[in-house]
Amino acid sequence: MQSLMDLLGSMLFGGAMLSIILSANDIASENQSVYNGDLLVQEMLVQTAYLVEGEFRNMGVGVPDNGQIVLTADTSTIRFLYDVDRNGTPDTVAYTMGTVADMAGTQNPIDRPLFRRVNGGSAARIGVVTTFHLRYLTRTGDVLATPVAANRLSEVHSVEITMEVQNPYAVISSGGAIEGSVDNALYSNTLWQQTRLASQNSRR
């Protein structure tokens, strides 16, 4: 009888230990998945932000002093002039955000592409974002209403950019297996905000 009790006790103890080990493995795997997701979105954000910040600072380069620089300005769309290839002729550069339908192949239900277009050519996807929000400020720091009226585009002195990037694929889902678009899933994300990014035309 004592041997049977010892056997049952050993089985219970072994089962508890196995459960603890499996839980620890799940937690370690989850933490590794989150870490890899965080690293991925940081790299995605840096690559996109580097290009956006560089070009926004170059707005107006190669444009005559009396020329129009910002052509259109809205919360997630902007067109402006600068000499991209330094050939003496200003180019028209446009940034626009696509729709969630453009990223239907990913699990994230709110990610969308960020497009860049030069001189009316084909749009090139330069990143995938969940937020790309622009605000426009005058030389005195006043915020211009968007879309900026045509007669006030020349007042744009600096641009405030808020950009968020999330992992296109879910890291964790509380609903079990991750398949397709998952609204209750966890997506690694990172936020970048560049305030008062002054362009070349601000020196005029």
C-alpha positions in Angstrom: 0.0 0.0 0.0 2.8 2.4 0.9 4.5 1.6 -2.4 1.3 2.5 -4.3 1.1 5.8 -2.4 4.7 6.5 -3.2 4.1 5.7 -6.9 1.0 8.0 -7.0 2.9 10.8 -5.3 5.8 10.5 -7.7 3.4 10.6 -10.7 1.8 13.8 -9.3 5.1 15.4 -8.6 6.4 14.4 -12.0 3.3 15.8 -13.7 3.6 19.1 -11.9 7.3 19.4 -12.8 6.5 18.6 -16.5 3.8 21.3 -16.5 6.2 23.8 -15.0 8.9 22.9 -17.6 6.4 23.2 -20.5 5.1 26.6 -19.2 8.7 27.9 -18.9 9.5 26.8 -22.4 6.3 28.6 -23.7 7.3 31.8 -21.8 10.8 31.6 -23.2 9.5 31.1 -26.7 7.0 33.9 -26.3 9.7 36.3 -25.1 12.0 35.4 -27.9 9.2 35.9 -30.4 8.4 39.4 -28.9 12.1 40.3 -28.9 12.5 39.3 -32.6 9.3 41.2 -33.5 10.5 44.4 -31.7 13.9 44.2 -33.5 12.1 43.8 -36.8 9.9 46.8 -36.4 12.8 49.0 -35.2 14.7 48.1 -38.3 11.7 48.8 -40.5 11.1 52.2 -38.8 14.8 53.3 -39.0 14.9 52.6 -42.8 11.8 54.5 -43.5 12.4 57.4 -41.2 16.0 57.8 -42.6 14.6 58.4 -46.1 11.6 60.5 -45.0 13.7 62.8 -42.7 16.4 63.3 -45.3 14.0 64.3 -48.1 11.9 66.5 -45.9 15.0 68.4 -44.9 15.9 68.8 -48.6 12.6 70.4 -49.6 13.4 73.5 -51.6 16.9 72.6 -52.6 17.5 73.7 -56.2 14.2 75.8 -56.3 14.5 79.5 -57.1 14.0 81.8 -54.2 10.7 83.1 -55.5 9.4 79.6 -56.5 6.7 77.6 -54.9 8.1 74.6 -52.9 5.2 72.9 -51.1 2.5 72.0 -53.7 0.0 70.1 -51.6 -0.1 69.4 -47.9 -2.5 67.2 -46.0 -2.5 65.0 -42.9 -1.0 62.0 -44.7 -0.1 63.4 -48.1 2.5 65.9 -49.2 3.9 67.0 -52.6 7.0 69.3 -52.7 9.8 70.4 -55.0 13.5 69.8 -54.7 16.3 68.8 -57.1 16.6 65.1 -56.3 19.4 64.3 -58.8 21.1 67.7 -58.6 20.8 68.3 -62.3 19.6 71.9 -61.9 15.9 71.0 -62.5 13.6 70.7 -59.4 11.7 67.4 -59.2 8.2 66.9 -57.7 8.3 64.4 -54.8 5.1 63.0 -53.3 4.5 60.9 -50.2 1.2 59.2 -49.8 -0.2 56.5 -47.6 -1.9 53.5 -49.1 -4.9 51.6 -47.8 -5.2 48.5 -45.6 -6.5 46.7 -48.7 -3.0 47.2 -50.2 -1.6 45.0 -47.4 -4.4 42.4 -47.4 -1.7 39.6 -47.4 -0.5 40.4 -43.9 -2.1 39.4 -40.6 -2.0 42.9 -39.2 -5.5 44.5 -40.0 -4.3 48.1 -39.9 -0.9 48.2 -41.6 -0.7 50.0 -44.9 2.1 51.0 -47.4 3.9 54.3 -47.5 4.5 55.3 -51.2 7.0 57.7 -52.7 6.5 59.1 -56.2 8.9 61.3 -58.2 7.8 63.4 -61.1 4.5 61.5 -61.5 6.3 58.2 -62.1 5.2 54.9 -60.6 4.7 54.8 -56.9 7.5 53.0 -55.0 6.7 51.5 -51.6 9.3 52.7 -49.2 7.8 51.2 -46.0 4.9 49.7 -44.2 3.3 51.9 -41.5 0.2 52.0 -39.3 0.4 55.8 -38.7 1.9 58.5 -40.9 0.6 61.9 -39.7 1.8 65.3 -40.8 1.3 68.7 -39.2 2.5 71.9 -40.8 3.8 74.9 -38.8 4.5 78.5 -39.8 7.7 80.4 -38.9 6.0 81.7 -35.7 4.9 78.1 -34.7 1.3 78.4 -35.6 -0.3 75.1 -36.9 -1.8 75.4 -40.3 -5.2 73.8 -40.9 -5.1 70.7 -43.1 -5.4 70.4 -46.0 -3.3 73.5 -46.2 -5.1 76.1 -48.4 -3.3 76.9 -51.7 -2.7 80.5 -50.6 -1.0 79.4 -47.4 1.3 76.8 -48.7 4.2 79.3 -48.9 3.8 79.7 -45.1 4.9 76.1 -44.4 8.1 76.6 -42.3 8.5 73.2 -40.7 6.8 69.8 -40.7 6.0 67.6 -37.7 6.0 63.9 -38.6 4.5 61.1 -36.4 5.0 57.6 -37.7 4.3 54.2 -36.2 5.4 50.9 -37.5 3.9 47.5 -36.5 5.0 44.0 -37.3 2.9 42.8 -40.3 2.6 39.4 -38.6 1.2 38.7 -35.1 3.6 37.8 -32.3 0.9 36.4 -29.9 -2.8 35.8 -30.2 -5.1 35.3 -27.3 -7.3 33.3 -29.6 -4.9 30.4 -30.1 -3.4 29.6 -33.5 -2.5 32.7 -35.6 -4.1 32.4 -39.0 -5.1 35.2 -41.3 -6.0 38.7 -39.9 -6.2 38.6 -36.1 -7.8 41.6 -34.4 -7.0 40.4 -30.8 -3.3 39.6 -31.5 -0.2 41.4 -30.2 1.9 43.1 -32.9 5.3 44.5 -32.0 5.3 48.3 -32.6 7.5 51.3 -32.4 6.7 55.1 -32.7 8.8 57.8 -34.1 8.1 61.5 -34.0 10.2 64.3 -35.5 9.0 67.7 -34.4 9.7 70.9 -36.2 11.6 69.4 -39.1 12.6 72.5 -40.9 13.0 72.4 -44.7 15.3 74.3 -46.9 12.6 76.9 -47.7 12.5 77.9 -44.1 15.8 79.8 -44.6 14.1 82.2 -47.0 
